[in-house]
């Protein structure tokens, strides 16, 4: 079992920044990849970014490239999502997710085995 807890969401004006955190606990040695997804009201959950837990390889959705940076601190079992130049369309609940075992497809929510409870990000215009 892997437990994930997100934090750092909030209300920010367009153009502002937020840093989200995803703290992992439990069998973190089994984690292969950590991803962030988001879901806006009335929309499907969409992939944002992912990072390899050991090697640190990163994968970004085109919609966030250049504005969002994912990093990890393995000593703290924490993944960070630095979001800059935020837009109103970034408003959503942001979820972190962990993939264990076989990697699967990094942008597919079905490839992730454990999910956090989500943190709300609201960007006002």
C-alpha positions, 0 to 999 in steps of 0.5 A: 500500500502507498498513501499519497497526501496532496497539499498547497492548493488555493486561490490565486490570481491569473499570472500567479504561482502555486507549489503543490506537494505530494507526500508519499508514505507506505511502500514507497520502494515499490513506486515506479512513477508519480503523476499529477492529474487534474479535473475541472467541473464537468470535465474528465480527469486529464494528465498534467505531468509525471516523473520517474521515482528513481530516474527522474524522467519527466513527462509533460502535457503540452498544455502546461509545458513551460509553466509547470515544473515537477521535481522530487525529493526522494529523501522526503518521499515528496513530489513537488509541482511548481506552477507559474503563469497560472491561467483561469483554465488551470482551475481544477482539483489536482490529484497525485497518483503513484504507479507501482510495478510495471510502468504502463502509459504515463498519461493514462489514469488507469496506469496508476494504482494509488491516488491522493484525495486531491487539492483544489486550485482556483485561478481567478481572472 
